[in-house]
Amino acid sequence: MGTYLEVMKLIILKILRDFNKRKLRTTLTVLGLAIGVFSITGFMITSDSIIESVKYDYGLNSADFEIMFDYESINTWDDEYLSDVPILEDYEPSFQYSTSFEINSEMQNSVLKGVDIQRIANLTSLAGVFIVEGVLPEEGKNEILFDFSAAEEFDVQLNSTLDFKCIDEEGNVKKVDLRIVGFARNLYTPSYTFEAQLQMWISIDLLQTLLGKEDIVTSVFVKLIEVDHIPIESEKIKTILVNEGLDIFATNYFTLENDWRTWLLGLIGAIITLMGVFSLIAGGILSANTIQMAVAAEKKDIALLKVIGGRKKHILSIYLLEATIFGILGSVIGIALSLGASNILVKLIMGPFNVGTFIFKVTSLSIILGIVTPIVTSILFALPTILRTLKISSMEAFRDPPLKNKISKTKVMEKTVIWKYSLRNLFRNKKRTVMNILMLSLAIALVVSITAARNSYLKGVDEMYDSQPTDISLYLPETDLTEVKSIIDSYTTTHYTNEFKAIHYIRWYWAGYNDTSWGIHMYIALLGVFTNDTILESYKLVEGRLLTPADDNTNNIVVTRLFIEKHSGMGFELGKKIEFESNKEFRNFTIVGIIEDLQQNGHVMYIPMSTMNDFCGINNIVNTIYLELEDIALEEEITSDIKKYDEIVARAWHVEGTRKIKELFEKQMNFVLSIFTIVVVFGIIIAFLGGMNSFTMSASERQKEISLLKLIGSKPSWIMSSFLIEGAFIGVIASVIGSLILGVILGVLIIKIVSITYLLCSFVLTPTDVMIGITIGLIIGILSTIYPGIKASKTNVVSALQYE
């Protein structure tokens, strides 16, 4: 036992001496593994903390679902409706009113939500509102809460006022000043960072009074006593309300499983995990490089151990323990980095993610992964090199390798000689060169894939909106068509009279259907269109035909190619029937045409307006207007002007220009990209440090050779040039592999994840993306040779010739 401890003591002392001799390479290796740990463990902690915070907020404002009523419903709300429901724990009526406000001289679309202020004060409001700053509005006063994220975006101050317009009971425009007394967040709705509409909250009693709609509500938030099947139980409550004469529009369920933060974090997490794996691979390569250099420098020591009777297990133990210590140090630093950085990251994204409570959660799984992955990675990558130490011959170890490069003194300064010498050095140690190229390729792949994925995403946004027959969209409460046309005609005859190319009046309606390929009940947007309208002609016809006046009062339908492809398992094709449900009424529709329409990821369908009226039970109603302009350059100007038109603003019509929506998509992508950038930067650092490690190792092995080159007349600049050429060559090869192979593979994976969960888009690799990859590859390749090259060019001839 004593002998074993003595041996282990000697092994540990040797390892510590080795680490001290190779401080730089040891630091680089540990840092590479630590960054890999941070990519995986750090984001796990961030994700778990956000979800835990949301879960806590759900515990305070914990509606199970929201039942939304038809906006124009004239039925008043009566608390007796739900007084005798045994499964009901709590409920809260609410009133939502779409409007616009002028903020910083620009009209902004907004949603004014009437809520119970007292319930917010005692944290029992099922509407999910949390106050962040300021005070709550006082009952009876014209005071509101403003969206916290939007307040930061627009630099809105407390106690500033907003001009609110609405229609009074006589049909006249009524103007009221509303004072901002506090900033708040809403648990269920994405913040202004992720959507175009800003939110404001006002006392429901005050809003009903201002609108002249006392006891009228647009939704009810419901919390049930612990039940197993919320959707099933919610149907019972909906049936009660329908029997009371309320027209139910839709139901929103609030669970962590379908919460928008869950899938967004899942999307980011999947991509960052891929980056983390790449970082760990780079760290493993660094570990293998460092062990390889140690073995190369200690051949004589290994041979000596064999001569004096050293066992194989002792030799293996030395380098296995070194690789293990690399992993341990990497895990310690990586976990420390994860704890610190994720704490900061959670606080930074609490606002955009609408999280009201800060909870920092560290799970045992995240720590275990942070400990195990770097150790296993380090050992696995270093193991082949470690096993090769057993094949070292005692006699070979005592022989100095002959110099293979015979440089002619008369040609030493010629460029061709420099290139030949540099390329020959690269392939002396093929495995090290391959590892260096692979590590740099991974870093380039991260950059190229993220850049290309972003551009592909934005290209998908362009394709989606360029294919739509609209430059400006107006979304309105379900309103009689005659009234809508009267208001639009009034505007177009007095404003921009010759700038409107076409006006399309639409009715959107969400209908349910059973998706047998997924085994779930889903909803799809049915669009009622007038058959003599030209709206469908703006889309590319894939197969079949468009709707014509002959389709009036028929159950014919036009669907999108994406819908057909996504539900190919259900046998949807031209001539097939699809069954939809609305208010317990089921109806079969026959597919007569297939078009290219990317809205809602293809989940939209077009039916004749006459059929829509019959299917929904209400005639002559629209809720959407699409405006086409003669000159698209006027889109922003006209959009702003429409938002100021009193008859439109007062009726709470939501006005949105195509350009504004595109900007929102870009803003969302840039937010997500900012999170990815952290990991990408770390990947570039790893590649740079790894390359410097590799070239430092090469410079140390070539000290005698460099001394001989100096003796025969080589200048330091010649030696430096050879290193720069090697770095540039590795950079070019790594750029090609990283940009055109690994970058494409990773980019396709990212786009596939985005398409499944959010917006359909195709991966497109542009020459610019490739040039970015090549530029980064060359820069990193060359920069990583500067320190080793300078060090090599300053080699002392006498001491180097004595070097063993």
N, C-alpha and C positions, 0 to 999 in steps of 0.2 A: 504493500500500500504506500509506504514511504517512497519507494523508487518511482512509482507512478506519479505521485505528487511532485517529486523533483523534476521529472520529465515534463509535466504540464507547466511547471513554473518556468523551466527553460524555454519552452515553446512560447509561452505568453510574453516573456521578456524579449525574445527574438522578434515577435510580431510588433511589440511596442517600438523596438529599435527600427524595424522596417517602416512603420508608420511615420516615425520621426524623420527618417531619411527621405521619405516620399510624401512630405506634407501636402504639396500642391495636388498630386494625383489622388491622394487619399481624400482630400477636401472635395475635389471635383466628383469623385465616385459617390461619396456620401450625399452631396448636394443633389446629384441626379436622382438617386433613389428617394431622397426626401421630397423632391418635387412630384414624383410619381405618387407618393403617399398623400401629399396635399391634394392632388387632383381627385383622388378617390375618397379619402377620409374627410378632407375638408368640405367637399360638396355634400357628402352624406350628412355631415353635422349641420350644414346650412339648410339642406332640404328638410331634415328631421325637425330642426328648430322652427322653421316656417310652418310646417304642418302641425306641429305641437301647439304653436301660437294660435293658428287658425282653429284648431280643435278646442282650445280654451275659450276663444271668442265665440265659437258655436255653442259652448256650454252656457255662456251668458245670454246671447241672442240666438236662441236655438229653435227657430221655426223649422218645421219639417218640410213644409211646402207653402207655396203661395198660389192662391186661386185668383186669376185675373178675370175681370168682367169686361164685357163690351163697353167701350168708353161712352157710347151714346145711350146706354141703358138709363131709362127714366125711373127705374125701380129704386126706392129709398132703402137704406139699410136699417135693419131692426135687430137689436141684440138678442131678441127672442128666437131668431132663426136657429142659432146653435146652442141654445141654453140647455137642451135636454139630450145632447149627444154624449153618451157614456165614455167614449174613448178620447174625448177632447180634454186636454189639460189647459190650454190657453189659446186665445186668438186675438188678433189686432187688425182692425180695419185701417186702410190706407187710401190715399188719393194721389195719383200720379198725373202730372200735367206737363206736357211738352211745350216749351216756349223758347224764346231767344232773349238775350240781354246784350247790351253794348258794354264791352269790357276793353279798356285801353283803345277806344275809338274803333273797335271792330265788333261786329255782331257775332255772338257765339251761341250755338245750339245748346240747350240745356234741358234738364228734367227737374221740375219743381215737385218735390214729394211732400205731401201732407202727412205728418206723423204725430203720434202722441208725445209731446215734449216731456211730460211728467214721467213717462215710461223710460225715456232715454236717461233722465236724471237718476232714476233708481235702478238702471241697468236691467230692465225687464222688457225693453222694446224688441218685439219679434221682427221688426223691420230691419234689424241689424245695423243700427246707426251708433257710432262711437264719437264722442266729442274729443278733439285733439287739443284745441286751444281756444281761449275766449270763454264765453258764457253761453248758456242756453237761451233761446228766445223767450220773452215773457208773454204769457197768454194775453191776447187782445192787442198786442203791439205789432206793428209792421216790421218784424225782425226775422231774420233767416240765418241758417247755418250754410256755409259755403264749402265746396269740395276742397279738402286739404291739399291734394296733389295739384289740382288746378290753381289753387291760390299761389302755390310756389311757382307754377309755370307762368302765370300772368302777373305775378307780383301784386296781388290784391291785398289790401290792408283791412284790418278790422275797423269797423264803424264807417266804412265807405258805403255808398248807396247805389242801388240798381233800379233802373226804370222798368217797372213791370206793366205789361199791357194785356188786357183781356176783354172779352165781350160781356157787357152787362145784360140784364134781363130784357132790355128794350132793343138789344142788337147793336148798341153803340160801343165804340172803343173806350175802355175805361183805363186810366193810368194811375199807378200807385208807386210810390217810392218805398223800396224795401232796404232796410239797413242790415249789413252783415255784422253780426255780433259774435260769431264763433266759426271755427273750422272743424270739419268732421269727416269721418270715413264711413263707408258702407261695407259691411262684411260680404254681402252676396255679389255685388256688382264690381267689375274691374275698375280700377282707378283711371283717372284721366290719362295716365301714361299709356293705357292699352285700349282706350276707346275715344271717339271724337266728342261724345257728349259729356259735359260737365254736370255735376249733380249739386242740388241745393235742397235743404230741408226746411220746412215751415210747419207751423202748427196746423193740424188738419182742420180744426175749427175755423181758423183764420182763412185758410185757402178756400174752404167751402163757402165762407161768407163773401170773399172777394169775387168768387165765380158765380155766386148766387145759386149754389147747388148744395144747400144744407141736406145732410143725411145721405148724400150720394157718395159712394166710394167706387174706386176702380179695382181694388184688390183686397184680399184678406189674407194675412199671414197666420198660419195654423201650426200649433204645437200639440202633438198627441201624447197620450199616456203611452208608456213603453209598449210598442206593438212590433210584430215580426214583419209585416208586409205593409209598409206605408202607402205605396201606390194603390193597393187594394182598398185600404181603409179610407184613403182620400176620395176614392170614387163614391163611397157611401155619403161622405159630406157633400161632395159636388151634387149628388142626386137630390139631397135635401134642399140645396140652394136653387137648383133648377126647378124643383117643385114649388119653390116660393116665387118663381117668376124671374129670377136673375139669369141673364144671358152670359154664360161662362165662355171666355175667349181662349184661355190656356192655363196650364198648371206648371209652375216651376218647382222642382224638388231641390232641397238643400242638403246634400250629404258630401262628406269628404271624397267619396269615390268619384262623384261627377263634378266636384268643384273645379273651377277653371285654374286655380293655383296648382292643383294636383297634377293635371296633365301638362301644364307648362313646366313645372319642376321636373316632371318625368322626361319631357322632351330635352330640356337642358341637361339633365343628369345623364341621359343616354349618350349624348354627344361628348360631355366632359369625361365620362367613364372611358370612352374610346381614347380620348386624349391622354387620360391617366395611364391606360395600358401602354400607349406609345411611350410615355415618359418613363415608365418602369422598364420597358425594353431598352431604352437609351441608358438608363441607370445600370441595367444588367450588363450592357456592352461595356460601359465604363469600368465596371467591376472586373469583367473578363480581361480588359486591356491592362488594368493595373496589376492583376495577378500574373498575367503573361509577362509583363515587364519585370516583375519581381523574380519570376522563374528564370527569365533570360539572364538577369544580372547575377543570379545565385546558382548557376549551373555547377560551379566548382564546389560551392558549399553543399549542394545536394549530393554530388559525387563523393565528397569527403564523408558525408554521413553514411553513405553506402559502404565505403571502404572500412570505416570503424565499426560497422555492424548495425547501423541504423535501420530500423524496420520500415516497411512500406507505410504502415499505419501512422508512424511518427511523421513521415514526410507529408502524407495526406492531411494529417491533423493540422499541420502548420498553416497550409493554404486554405483548407476548409474553414478553419477558425478565422483566418483573415477575411474570407468572404462573408462569414457569419457576422463578424464584427462590423463590416461595412453595412450589412443589412440592419443590424441593431441600431447603429448610429443614425442610419437613414430613417429608420422608423421613429426614433426619439425626436430627431429634428423635424421630421415630417409631421408627426402628431402635434408637436409644439406649434409649428407653423399653422397647422390646420385649426387648432384651438383658437389661436390669436386672430388669424385672418378670417375664419368663418364667423367669429363673434362680430367683427367689423362688417362683414358682408351681410349678415342678417339684418343689422341695424340700417344698412344702406338701402336694402330692398324692401324693408318693411312698408315704406310709403307706397311705392309702385304696386306692391302686392296687397295693399289694403289690410295690413295686419295691425291691429290695435294694441296687442299685448306682446311684450318681448319675453320670450321663453327660450333659453339656451339649452338645447338638449343634446347630450352626448350618449349614444348607445354603446353597449358592449360590442356589438357587431362592427361598428365603425372603428373602434380601437383595435379589435382583433385583426381586422383587415389591415389596419395601419401597421401592426406589428409583424404579421405573418407574410404579407405580400413582398416587402422589400427583402426580407431574409431569404425567402424561397427563390425570388428572382435572382438575387446576387449569387446564391449557391448554384442554381441551375445553369446560369450563363458562365460561371467560372469553372464549373466541374470538368468540361472537356480539357481545358488547359491544365487543371490540377492533375487529372489522370495521366496526362502526357509526361508529367515529371517522373513517373515510374519507369518510363522507357529511356530515360537519360542514361547513356553508357558512361561508366567511370572514366574510360580512356578518352572518349570524345569530349568530356567535360573539361579535361585538362589541356586540350588543344585549342589554340586560338584560331578562329575561323579566318581563312585567307581573304585578303582584300580582292574582291572580284572586279573592282573598277580600276582599270589602268588608264589614267588620264595623261594624255600627251601634253607636255609643258608648252609646246608651240601652239596648241589649239585650245588651251584652257579657257581663253576668253571668247571663243566663238560661240554664237548663239545656239548653233546646232548641238554643240557639246553640252551646253547647259540643259537643253531640253532632253537629250538622251540620258544624261546623268540623273535628272530629276525623275523621269519616268521609270528608269531602272530602279531607283530607290523605292518608288511606290510599290513595285511588285516584288521587292525583296521579301517583305512579310505580307503575303496576300491576305491572310486572315485578318490582320490588323487593318489593312486598307479596306477590306470588305465591311468590317464592323464600323469603321469611321464613315464610310459612304452610307451605310444603313442608318446610322444615327442621324446624320445630317438629312437624309432622305425623309425620315420620320418628321423632323422639324419642318421641313419644306412642305410635306404633305399636310400638316396641320394648317399652315398658312394658306396654301392653295385651296384646300378643301373648304375652309371657312369663307375665304374670299369668293370662291366660285359659287358656293351654296348661297351666300348673301345675294350675289348678282342674279343667280337662277331664281331665287325667291322673288326678287323685285321684278324680274322679267315675267314671272308668273302673274304678279299683280298687274303689270301693264297689259298682259294678254287678257286678263279677266275684265278689266275696265275698258280696254279698247274695243272689246267685242260687244259691249253693252250699248244699247240704243239710247244712251243718255249722256248728257253733259252736266245736268243739274237734276237732283232728285228731291222731291218733296214728299215727306211722309206725314200723314195726317190722321186724326181720329176718323173712324168710319163715318163718312158724311154723304149726304144726298148728292148725286152727280150734278143735278141742276144747280145747286148752291155752289159747288166746287167750280163748275164751268163759269158761272157768273163772276166769281172772284178772279179767276184766271183771265177771263176776257177783259175784265175791268183793268187788270194790270197790263196786259199785253197791248191794249189800245192806247195806253198813256205812257208806257215805259218800253224803250227798245222795240219799237213797233215793227221793225223789219228784220230783227235778229233771231227770231224763233223759226227754226226749220220745221219742227214737228212737235206736237204735244200728245203724249200717250197717257190715257187714264186707265189705271190698273187697280185690281183688288187682290191683295195677298190674303191667303188663308192657310193655316197649318192644319193639315189632315193626317190622320194616323193610318198606318198600314202594318201588317204583320210581315216582318222580314224573316222568311223561313230559312234563308241561308245563314242568318246569324241567330235565329231562334229568339228574337226579341221584337217588341212593339216599338216602331219608330214613327217619326213625324217628317213630313215633307211639305215644302212650300208650294201650294197650288196658286197659280196666277191666273186670275180671270181677265181675259183680254177681249176687246171688241174685234170681231172677225174681219171687219173692214179696215182695221188699223194696220199700219205697216211695221209694227214693232218686230214681228218675227222675221221679217225680211232682212233685218240687220244681222241675223245670225247665219252661220254657214249651215246649209241643209246637208246632213250626212246621208239620210235615207228617207224614203217616203215623201210626204208632202206637208205643207203648212196648213194652218186652219183657214178656211174660207167662209163666206156668209152661209154656204150650204151646211156648215157644221153647227149653226145656231140650234140650241135646244137638244143637241146630241151629246152623247157621252164620249166623244172623240177627244184625244189628248195628244199633245206633243211633248216628248221627253228629251232628256239630254243624253249624249253619248256616254258621259261619265256614269250616269245612273245605270245604263244598260251594262256597262263593263263591271261596275261594282257589284251588281246583283245578277251576274250571268248565271249563278247557280240556281236562280229562280226561274230561268227560262224566259226572261223578258226579251222580246224582239218585236219587230213590226207585226201588227195584227193581233198581238197577245193582249189579254185583259189584266188590269191591275185593280184590286179592290181597296177602296179608301173608306175611312170612317169619319163622320162629323156629327157630333151631338147624337150619338147612338144610331145614326143612319148610315147604312153601308151601301156603297154603289160601285159597280164595275165600270172602268173606263177602258176604252180600246185605243191602243197606240197606233196613230196614223202617221207620225213623223218623228224623226230623230234629228236634233240639232246640236251644234257646239255652243254650249253655254256653261261657263265656269262658276256661276254664282252658287253660293252655298256648297261648293265642291261638287256641283252637278245635281244637288238635291232640290231642283226646282222643276215644275211642270206647268204647261200652259193649257188652259181649257177655255171654251167660249164663255164670255161674260154672262150670257143667258143661262148657261148650265150652272155657273157659279152661283147666280142668284137663286136658282131653284135648289141647289145642293145645300146652301147655307140658310135658306128660308127667308132672306131679306132681298128686296129688289132695289135696283137703281142706287147702289152704294159703292163708293170707291174709297181707297185709303192710301193710294200712291199716285204720284204724277211724275212722269219722266219728261224732261225738257231737252230737246235737241236744238243746238245753236247753229246758225249759219257760219259763224266765226268762233272757233274754239278758244281763240286768244281772249275773248271777252268773258270766258266762263267765271273767272274769279270776280270780275267787276260786277257782272249781273247777279251772281250769287249774293254778294254783299248788298246789292241794291234790293233784292227780293226780301232779304232778312229785315230790311227797314220798312217794308210796306205794312202799314198798320193793320190792314184787313187780314193779312196772312199771319203776322206775328201774334196778334191778339187771339187768333183762333188756335194757337199752339201748333202751327204747321212746322214741322222740322225740315229745314232746308240744308242741303249738303251738296257741294260741288265735287266732281270726280277728283280734281286735283287734291282737295283737302283729304279725301279718304286715302289716296295714294300716299300722301305725306304721313298719315297715321300709320300705315303699314310699314313705311320706311323707318319711322320712329320706333315702332315695336321691334323691328329687326335690329336696329342699332343698339337698343337696350340689351337685347339678348347677346348681341355681338360683343358688347362691352364686358360681359361676364366671360365669354370665350377668350377674349383677348388676354386675360390674365394667364390662362393656361398656355396659350400660344406663345406668349413672351417667355414663360418658363421653359417651354420646349426649345425655343431658339437659344436660350442661355445654356441649356443642357448640351445642345449640339456644338455650341461654341467652346464650352469648357471641355467637352469630350474630344473635339478636334485638337485643342491645345494640349490636352493630356497625351494624345496619340503622337503628335509631332515632338513634344518634349521627350517622350520615350524614344522616338527615332533619333533625335539629336544626341541623346546620351549614348545610344548604341554605336553611333558613328563618330565618336570623338577622335579616335585614332586616325580614321580616314580623313576627317576634316583637317587634322593637324598635318597630314601628308600633303593635302591639297594646298595648305598655306605654304608649306616648305617649297613646293614647286611653282609658287608664284600666284596662287589664287588670292584675289582680294576679298575682303569681307562682303562687299556688295555682290560678288559672284555667288558666294555661299548663301547669302540672304535671298538672292534671286531664285536659287534652286528650290528653297523652301516655299517661296511664293508660288512658283509654278506647280509644285506638288499640291498646294492648297487650292489653287484655281482648278486644277484637273479634277480633284475630288469634288469640288463644288459643282462643276459642270455635270459630272456623272450623277451625283446626288440630286441635282436639280431635275435632270431628265426622269430619274426613277421616282423622285418625290412628287413632281408635277404631273407626269403623264401616267403613272401607274398607281402609287399609293394614294396620291391626292385624289385621283378619280374614284378609286374604290371607297375612300372615306367620304368624299363628297356625295357620291350616290347613296351611301347609307344615311347621311344626314338628310338629304332631300327626301328620301323614302319615308323617314320618320316624320318630317314636316308635312308631307303630303297626306299621310295617314291621319295625323292628328289635327291638322290645321288647314293649310292652303295647298291645293294641288299645284305642283310645278315640276318641270323636268330639269334634270341636271345639265348645265351647259358650261363647258370649259372654253373660255375665250383666250385668244393670244395674249391679252393683257394679263390674265391670271398666270399663264405659263411664264411670261416675262418677269412677273413679280417673283415667282419661284426661283427662276434662274438668277435674278439679281440678288436675292437673299442668299442663295447657295454660294455664289461667287464671293459675296461680302463676308459671309461666315467662314468659308473655306480659306480666304486670304487672311482675314483677321486672326484666325486661330493659329497661323504660322508665324505671325510677327514676333511674339515673345520667344518661341523656340528658335526662330531664325536668328534673331539678334543675339541670343545666348550662344548659339552655335558659331556665329561669325566672330565672337569674342573669345573663342576657345584658346587657352594657353597651350602652345605647342609642346613645351617640355613636360608639363604636368599631364597632358592628355596622352602622350606617348608612354607614360608610366602607368596609365590607368588600366585597371583590370576589371 
